[in-house]
Amino acid sequence: MILPALIYSSPDKVLFSHTEAARYIGVHPNTLTKIVKDKQIKAYRRGPYKVYKIKELDSYINALPEYDEMGKGRLERRADECKKMVG
């Protein structure tokens, strides 16, 4: 059985569930749905669930502007999001 909040991995790829992918790129799951509809990130199916390749998520993140309107850099935003996920 595939559970939606798990991370799937194999030697050549890593897949995130919809919720985990949204957290990874720092957006709400509904925002990720819009990003997928805009074809900026591709979603794959594993049974009834959507999953996302980490390489494609990283490519999306790397294509974002370097700094946001607050002057915070991409890496700083990612570090903040990772801290939220962990603790």
N, C-alpha and C positions, 0 to 999 in steps of 0.2 A: 504494500500500500504506500502511495506517495502522499506525504503530508505537506501542506502548503508552506510551512515556515522553515523547512529544512533546506540545507545547502547540499547540493549533489556534486560529487567530484569524481573524476577519473584522471588518469595520467595526462591526458591532453586537453582537458576542458574542465571548467568549473561552472556550475549553473546555480543561480539564485532563484528562489520563489519570487512572486510578484512583490510581496511585502518586503522581503529582504533586499531585492533590487532597488526598490524605492528608498529604503533606508540607506543603502550603499551610496546612491547618488545624491542623497540629501533632499528628497522631495516626498510629498504625500503620495500614497498609492493612486489616488485619483489623478494626480498630475502625471504620474508615470503612464497611466492609461492614455492621457492626451498626447504625451510624447510618442507613444507607440502608434497612435492614430495618425500623427504627423509624419510617421516613418523615419523618425530620428534614431530610434532604437528598435531592433527586431525582437519580437517575442516568439518563443517556440512552445510547442505543446508537449507535455508529458502527462498523458492521460487527460483528466479534466483540468489540469493546472497549466498556467503560463509560467515559463521559466526563461531566464535571461543569461546569456554568456557574459562572464566577467570581462572578457576582452572587449566586447562591444560596449559594455557599461563604461569601461575605462576610456575608450575612444570618444564616447559622448562627453565625458567629463573633461577630457583633454581639449575638446573643441570649444568648450565654454570660454567666455572672455576671461582674461587673466585676473582682473579685479572687478569686484562688484561696486555698487554705488556708494558703499560705506568705505571703500578702499581696502577691503579685506581680500587677500589673495586666495586663489583656488586651493592651495595646499592647506592654508589655515582653516578654510571652511571645511575641508575634508577631515582635518584633525579634530575639529569641533564635533562633527557628526560622528566620527568613530568613538570619541569619548562618550557621547550620548548613548551610543549603542552598547558600550561596555558597562557603563556605570550609571 
